């Protein structure tokens, strides 16, 4: 099996799996019951994981990390949790880019109905926000800027440091969705001047069910859930101790090892892009090819459907993605009314073939042999599909 859909989730590191297992089978105490040993053990483990995540993100204090269940929840806690404070300050304007994740896009689509004003910054073919556009868009009543550090669908990296500097100077709260970038490039909350940062364990070799939100001391959030006082009251409900422990171990490994494996991923990405880019004159890459996550390659091929490519690759035990995982769900649920990916549309991909895009994302486990195998089978797959296309006549 050659797995190249790592934006959807990475293979858990074996060291993470080994660390998680005892917290499922033996160490099952409730961390809120820390007045007896079994519960206290869970409480201490969560706090250790919190410190590890804080170190990974260069957060000043471990207590600034709130654990959640996934990246979508972290984004919702960050944005919806801050809006009541913004309202009290008389601010009703928000800025995002036009290529944000659905968990950001859909929040603000609803806010528009509640009287909020939302500015979507254009990105152009490169997929990159122009900092000058952000400066011009900020107003006196701007409450929040939410721009992801990197986009999972096209792999493009934003200049989060410059964006954070602009927000800081303007006195505007800055939220960074770092779910796609964490574990691939540094996520430094202080360097970015970020007030809120979302990350998810499944994207950096942890297990599903644990994510986190960094919250700066300057930001006051209103909880989304009513309940107890877990996570300083910001996220009530029993903690997923096993997954959180795994996230802590995964964070430690990112801190210790990313500088070694990320350059190798980047080299494999360049090798793959060079190889596939020279195969067909009707293949088009999406987004900047230089400001891109290591090991990320995205493109579309004329005359060929993405789903057909996926199926043929799968027959060769190669697993990749067509568009984003979230937009694929939309297509599956409403096949007669295909929804073009808003990300691909934003970077100039024709709407009638947005569903024909491909995205290969590598991990620290990807090898050159894996990449070469994909390059080996691709011409045969594409030739079969173009031969069946009524539009291909070359």
C-alpha positions in Angstrom: 0.0 0.0 0.0 1.2 3.5 -0.9 -0.6 6.0 1.2 -0.5 9.6 -0.1 -3.6 11.1 1.4 -1.9 12.5 4.5 -3.8 15.8 4.5 -6.8 13.7 5.6 -4.8 12.0 8.4 -1.4 10.5 9.0 -0.5 7.0 10.1 0.0 7.1 13.9 3.6 6.8 14.9 4.2 3.4 16.5 5.6 5.2 19.6 2.3 7.0 19.9 0.3 3.8 19.6 2.5 2.2 22.3 1.9 5.2 24.6 -1.9 5.3 24.0 -2.6 1.6 24.6 -2.3 1.5 28.4 -4.7 4.4 28.7 -7.3 2.3 27.0 -6.7 -1.0 28.7 -5.4 -0.3 32.2 -5.2 3.4 33.1 -8.9 4.3 32.7 -9.3 6.6 35.6 -11.3 9.8 35.2 -8.9 12.8 35.4 -11.6 14.9 37.2 -11.4 12.3 40.1 -7.8 13.2 40.9 -8.2 12.7 44.6 -7.5 9.0 44.2 -4.5 7.4 42.4 -6.2 6.1 39.2 -7.9 9.4 38.5 -4.8 11.4 39.5 -2.7 9.5 37.1 -4.9 10.5 34.2 -4.9 14.1 35.3 -1.1 14.2 35.5 -0.9 12.6 32.0 -3.1 15.2 30.5 -1.1 18.0 32.0 2.1 16.5 30.6 0.6 16.3 27.2 -0.5 19.9 27.5 3.0 21.0 28.2 4.3 19.0 25.2 1.8 20.7 22.9 2.7 24.1 24.3 6.4 23.4 23.6 5.7 22.3 20.1 3.8 25.6 19.4 6.2 27.7 21.4 3.4 28.8 23.7 4.6 30.8 26.7 2.5 28.7 29.2 1.0 25.2 29.1 -2.2 26.5 30.5 -2.8 28.4 27.2 -3.5 25.1 25.5 -7.2 23.8 25.5 -7.8 20.3 24.3 -10.7 19.6 21.9 -11.8 16.6 19.8 -10.7 17.7 16.3 -9.6 20.7 14.2 -13.2 21.7 13.3 -14.1 22.0 17.0 -10.9 24.0 17.7 -11.9 26.4 15.0 -15.4 26.7 16.3 -14.3 27.2 19.9 -11.9 29.9 18.7 -14.2 31.9 16.5 -17.6 31.5 18.1 -16.1 31.7 21.6 -14.6 35.1 20.8 -17.6 36.7 19.1 -19.4 37.7 22.3 -16.4 39.7 23.4 -16.2 41.3 20.0 -19.8 42.2 20.2 -19.4 43.9 23.5 -16.6 46.0 22.0 -18.9 47.1 19.2 -17.1 45.2 16.4 -19.0 43.4 13.7 -16.4 42.9 10.9 -14.4 39.7 10.2 -11.7 39.0 7.6 -10.9 35.6 6.1 -9.4 34.3 2.8 -11.5 32.8 0.1 -9.7 29.4 0.5 -10.4 28.7 4.2 -11.5 25.3 5.4 -15.2 24.5 5.5 -15.2 24.8 9.3 -14.3 28.5 8.8 -16.3 29.2 5.7 -19.5 27.8 7.1 -19.3 29.7 10.4 -19.1 33.0 8.6 -21.8 32.1 6.1 -24.1 31.9 9.1 -22.8 35.0 10.7 -23.7 37.0 7.6 -27.3 36.3 8.4 -26.8 37.6 11.9 -25.6 41.0 10.8 -21.9 40.4 10.7 -19.8 41.7 7.8 -17.3 39.3 6.3 -14.5 40.3 3.9 -13.0 37.4 1.9 -9.5 38.2 0.6 -8.7 37.0 -2.9 -5.7 34.8 -3.5 -5.3 34.6 -7.2 -3.6 31.7 -9.1 -0.8 31.4 -6.5 -3.3 30.8 -3.6 -1.4 33.3 -1.5 -3.0 36.3 0.4 -1.4 39.6 -0.4 -0.6 41.3 3.0 -1.3 44.7 1.4 -4.9 43.5 0.7 -5.2 42.6 4.4 -4.0 46.1 5.5 -6.6 47.7 3.2 -9.4 45.5 4.5 -8.9 46.1 8.2 -11.4 48.6 9.6 -12.0 50.2 13.0 -14.7 47.6 13.7 -12.7 44.6 12.5 -13.0 42.0 15.3 -11.0 39.1 13.9 -8.8 37.9 11.1 -8.8 34.1 10.4 -6.3 32.9 7.8 -4.9 29.4 7.8 -1.2 28.9 7.8 -1.5 26.5 5.0 -4.2 25.1 2.8 -4.6 21.3 2.8 -6.1 21.1 -0.7 -3.4 23.0 -2.6 -0.6 22.9 0.0 0.1 26.7 -0.2 1.7 28.3 2.8 0.7 31.9 3.8 3.0 34.5 5.3 1.6 34.0 8.8 4.4 36.1 10.4 3.6 39.1 8.2 -0.1 38.7 8.6 0.3 38.5 12.4 2.4 41.6 12.4 -0.3 43.5 10.6 -3.0 42.3 12.9 -0.9 43.1 16.0 -0.3 46.7 14.8 -4.0 47.1 14.1 -5.1 45.6 17.4 -7.1 42.9 15.7 -7.4 39.3 17.0 -5.6 36.8 14.8 -6.7 33.2 14.5 -4.6 30.7 12.6 -5.9 27.3 11.4 -2.7 25.3 11.6 -4.3 21.9 11.2 -2.7 21.3 7.8 0.7 22.8 8.6 1.5 21.4 12.1 4.0 18.6 11.9 5.2 19.7 8.5 6.5 23.2 9.1 7.1 25.2 12.3 4.0 26.5 14.1 5.3 29.3 16.4 2.5 31.2 18.1 4.8 33.9 19.3 6.6 34.4 15.9 3.2 34.7 14.3 1.8 37.1 16.9 -1.2 34.7 16.9 -4.0 35.0 19.5 -5.7 31.7 18.6 -4.2 28.7 16.9 -5.9 25.4 16.0 -4.0 22.0 15.6 -5.1 18.4 15.4 -3.2 15.3 16.4 -4.3 13.1 13.5 -2.4 15.3 11.1 1.0 14.9 12.9 1.1 11.2 13.6 -1.1 11.2 16.6 -4.5 9.4 16.8 -7.9 10.8 16.0 -10.0 12.2 18.8 -7.6 14.8 20.1 -6.9 18.4 19.0 -6.0 21.6 20.6 -6.5 25.3 20.6 -3.9 27.8 21.7 -5.5 30.8 23.4 -3.4 33.9 24.3 -4.0 35.7 27.6 -5.5 38.7 25.8 -8.4 36.7 24.4 -11.5 36.0 26.5 -13.6 33.1 25.1 -17.2 32.1 25.9 -17.6 28.3 26.1 -19.6 26.6 23.5 -20.7 23.8 25.8 -22.5 24.0 29.2 -21.2 21.5 31.6 -18.4 21.0 34.1 -15.1 22.8 34.4 -12.7 20.7 32.3 -10.2 22.6 30.3 -10.6 25.7 32.5 -14.3 25.7 31.7 -13.6 26.3 28.0 -14.4 22.8 26.9 -16.6 20.9 29.3 -16.9 17.1 29.1 -14.9 14.1 29.9 -11.5 14.2 28.3 -10.3 11.6 25.8 -7.3 10.7 27.9 -5.8 8.1 25.6 -5.9 10.4 22.5 -4.6 13.3 24.5 -1.7 11.3 25.8 -1.0 10.3 22.2 -1.1 13.9 21.1 1.5 14.8 23.7 3.8 12.1 22.5 3.2 13.1 18.9 4.0 16.7 19.8 7.3 15.7 21.4 8.2 13.8 18.3 7.5 16.8 16.1 9.6 19.0 18.3 12.5 16.5 18.2 12.3 15.1 14.7 10.5 17.4 12.2 13.7 19.2 11.2 15.0 15.8 10.0 12.0 14.4 8.1 10.4 17.6 6.6 13.3 18.3 4.2 13.2 14.7 3.0 9.4 15.1 2.4 10.1 18.3 0.5 12.7 16.6 -1.7 10.2 13.7 -2.5 7.6 16.3 -3.4 9.9 18.0 -5.8 10.9 14.7 -7.3 7.2 13.8 -7.8 6.3 17.2 -9.3 9.2 17.1 -11.7 8.4 13.6 -12.8 4.6 14.0 -13.3 4.9 17.5 -14.7 7.0 16.3 -17.6 4.5 13.5 -18.6 1.7 15.5 -20.1 1.3 19.0 -21.6 -2.4 18.9 -20.4 -1.5 18.6 -16.7 -1.7 21.8 -14.6 -0.4 22.3 -11.0 -2.6 24.2 -8.6 -1.2 27.0 -6.3 2.4 28.2 -5.8 5.0 25.5 -6.3 7.5 27.3 -4.1 5.6 28.3 -1.0 4.2 24.9 -0.4 4.0 22.3 2.3 6.8 19.7 2.1 5.7 16.6 0.2 2.5 18.2 -1.2 1.7 18.1 -4.9 -1.7 19.0 -6.4 -2.8 19.3 -10.0 -5.6 18.7 -12.5 -5.5 16.9 -15.8 -7.6 17.9 -18.8 -10.0 15.3 -20.2 -9.8 13.1 -17.1 -12.1 12.9 -14.0 -10.6 12.8 -10.6 -12.8 10.0 -9.3 -11.6 7.8 -12.3 -8.0 8.6 -11.5 -8.6 7.7 -7.8 -10.1 4.3 -8.7 -7.3 3.4 -11.1 -4.7 4.4 -8.6 -6.5 2.4 -5.9 -6.4 -0.7 -8.1 -2.6 -0.2 -7.9 -2.8 0.1 -4.1 -2.1 3.8 -4.3 -4.3 6.1 -2.2 -4.5 9.8 -2.9 -7.3 12.4 -2.9 -9.4 14.3 -5.4 -10.0 17.8 -4.2 -10.5 18.1 -0.4 -12.0 15.3 1.7 -14.8 17.6 2.8 -15.8 18.7 -0.7 -15.7 15.0 -1.7 -18.4 14.4 0.8 -20.6 17.1 -0.7 -20.2 15.5 -4.2 -21.1 12.1 -2.8 -24.3 13.3 -1.1 -25.5 15.3 -4.0 -24.3 13.7 -7.2 -26.7 15.5 -9.5 -25.7 19.0 -8.3 -21.9 18.9 -8.2 -20.3 21.5 -6.0 -17.0 22.8 -7.3 -14.3 23.2 -4.7 -14.2 26.8 -3.5 -10.4 26.5 -3.1 -9.8 25.3 -6.7 -12.2 27.9 -8.1 -10.3 30.6 -6.2 -7.0 29.6 -7.9 -8.5 29.6 -11.3 -9.4 26.0 -12.0 -12.3 25.8 -14.4 -15.5 25.0 -12.4 -16.5 22.2 -14.8 -13.4 20.1 -13.9 -12.8 21.1 -10.3 -13.9 17.5 -9.4 -11.0 16.3 -11.6 -8.3 17.6 -9.5 -5.7 15.4 -7.7 -3.8 15.9 -4.5 -0.9 13.7 -3.3 0.4 14.5 0.2 3.3 12.6 1.7 4.4 11.8 5.2 7.6 11.0 7.0 7.0 7.4 6.1 6.9 8.0 2.3 9.9 6.7 0.4 11.4 7.4 -3.0 10.3 3.9 -4.1 6.7 4.9 -3.3 7.0 8.0 -5.4 8.7 6.2 -8.3 5.9 3.6 -8.3 3.3 6.3 -8.6 5.2 7.8 -11.5 5.6 4.4 -13.1 1.8 3.6 -13.2 0.5 7.1 -14.0 1.1 7.2 -17.8 -0.8 4.0 -18.3 -3.7 5.2 -16.1 -4.0 8.5 -17.8 -3.7 7.0 -21.3 -6.5 4.6 -20.6 -8.8 7.4 -19.4 -8.0 9.9 -22.1 -8.7 7.1 -24.7 -12.2 6.9 -23.3 -12.7 10.7 -23.2 -14.9 12.2 -26.0 -13.0 15.5 -25.6 -9.5 14.1 -26.1 -8.4 14.1 -29.8 -4.6 14.4 -29.7 
